[in-house]
Structures are given as structure tokens and as C-alpha cells.
């Protein structure tokens, strides 16, 4: 794998969860090294012509005494420090053997996902810290409740929303120009089932309805986006709709937490929008400093292929409802 720049350091890093309690394994960088004292996801430099999975297995054995049995892509992040540029290829270890210990004398420990926000990390790791709090699946609610009714009986939309969350959609975008009372009701149903919710374009509306964040639609200007984020502050989650490199650059400047990149494939609701296809999607998604969700003609069954092409997860309406 190449970034196209010889000066970029290629690194592979592991997300390892404890099989009993789901805590995440971190190691602490030695004080004398770059970003010394920071906690990080264990891993190391990829050797020339070395496959990522092989490099990860080697590094985890050398550093922690672990044997990796299975892993899969999680995110790829490009970051430039004043002293070097890195491409970090994060892999989620789904099966391993051994009891981790710092074979090079480095401290290692297990942390809850909630505790990560309070730990010092190298800047390049921050998008992964955020992404670990996000789910594999994101539900985009239909534009209107009447459209919702075309999928379910009229008195059943609350149950179907709760069922979608229970099936894995723990982030829900409440799309549509619903009134405040309806948005608040939808938010309560989704949150009671265990999801976080986003409303469109308005930080004040997010606070008034009890939503957890704002989804910034592609029609907003840079000034409008900056104003929403200024009004919302750090306590809200920020998502953005993106379709090409120019919009991804806007998302980078805004500092959002995630984007929905679309359309991967043409959809019945947007038949005239040509799909990006997975290879173009990969070109756009890999290396971004935020979680990227594949949207448009995809469903839960596409999660693995989406991850292989740079996505954090998959998003949609019909396939998730």
C-alpha cells in the first residue's frame, strides 16, 4: 500500500477489545519518543512490501506477546505533524490469543470507550477515539412521517424505529422538516432504545429537542456551517453530507466528526445521481480525519466491503428500516 509520498510513514495500529468486558487495549509511548507519554493504539511501522495484516501480527507479537487470529479494517487516517507525515491504518482485532503485556517495558492497560476522551493521545489518533463511540450502522429516517407510513402500519413507526436501533442503528438522523414536537418525540424513542440522534442544520433545534448532534446538509455555505458549530459548541456531534472531494475538503475545514459520503450506488429516490462505485469511494474516503459512512444503495450486508474501502460504517433508509 502506498500513499504516493515517500516521506509518509506507514503505520498499522490495532483496536483490541477485551473479550469479557469490551474494554479497549492501549499502550503508552515512552517519554523519549515522539509524542512521549501519550496513550496510543498498539502497533508500529509497516516494513517495505509487508501486508498490513502481517505487519500488525508481527508488531503485536513483538510488543505485547499476542497472537492475532482475525482482524478487519477499521479506518485509515492521514496526518501531518511538523516533524513527519503518517498514514495510520487501523485494524480491528476480532480474535487473538495471549495475555497482553509490555514486552518493551511500556505500560499497557484496558480502558472503557468513555474513558478515552480524557486520555492524552497523539493528534492522529483523535478521529479514531471519536469513531469508537460511533456505530457500524446509521439510520437516515425518511423525509416525512407519511413516507415512513409507506414502510410500516400507521401506528407502528415508534416500534419500528426502536427495532432499527436494537438491530444496530445506534445513530439516527431525523431527516425532514418535522415540527419541534415531532422531532422531540422521535428523539426520545431513538434515545430510549440506545441511539444518539441528529437533526438538520440547527444547533438550537438540537438542544431544544434533546438531540445529540447536527447533520449539516450540502446546501449550507461555509459561513453557515461555522455558525452552526459555533452555536453548538463541543458538546454536540457534527455530521456532514458529502458527494465529492470539494465537499470533503469543506468537512475537513469545519472539523466535523463524521460524514455521509454518497451515493455509492444509484438509488430509487435519486435515479439520476451516478454512483461513485467502491473504488472511487475508497479514493475519497481513505485518509480522512473523520469517520466516513457509505450511503446510497447500501445495507447492513455491505459493512465488510465498505470497511475494505475506507468506511467506518454504512448508512441508509430502506435497507435499515
ZIDA-V75941 format. One line per field, one symbol per residue. ss: DSSP state (@ for helix, = for strand, . for the rest). phi: phi as a letter, one per 20 degrees, with the letter a starting at -180 (. if undefined). psi: psi as a letter, one per 20 degrees, with the letter a starting at -180 (. if undefined). A space follows every 50 residues. Layout:
ss->???
phi->???
psi->???
This chain:
ss->.......==========......=====..........==..===..... .@@@@@@@@@@@@@..==============....=============... .......====.@@@@@@..=.@@@@@@@@@.....====....@@@@@. ......@@@@@@@@@@....===......@@@@@@@@@@@@@...===== ..@@@@@@@...====.....@@@@@@@@@@@....======..@@@@@@ @@@@...====.....=..=......@@@@@@@@@.=...=====....@ @@@@@@@@....====.@@@.
phi->.cencfeeeecdcddcdffecmfdeccdffgeeglgnfebefrrfefgme ffffffgfffffecmededbbbfcbccdbdegeadcdddeceedbbcodf bffdnefcadcffffffeefcggfeggfgfffedefccedfggcfffgff ebggedfffffffffffpeecceefoefffffffffffffffeodecdde mcfffgffemfeacdeffffegffffffffffmffeeccbeccbffffff ffffmfebcdebefcfcffcfeefffmfffgfgfefnfebfddfcomdbg fegfffffdnefaccrdgfde
psi->pqijohipppqpqpopqpihijqppqqpqqhirpkqiqqrpqbappqpjp qghgggggghgghikqophqrqqfqpppporhirqqoooppooiprqrop qnijjqqqrpqqhhihhjqpqqhhighhgghhjqrhpppoqqhqhhhhhi hrqhjjhgghghhhghiimjppomqqmqrghgghgggggghhijqqqqrp johhhghhijriappoqiiqrhhgghgghghhaiiqppqqpqiahghhhg hghhkrhrqoprpgqqqhhmhiopqhqhghggghhpiqkrppppqnjrah ijgghghhkjqhaqqafgii.
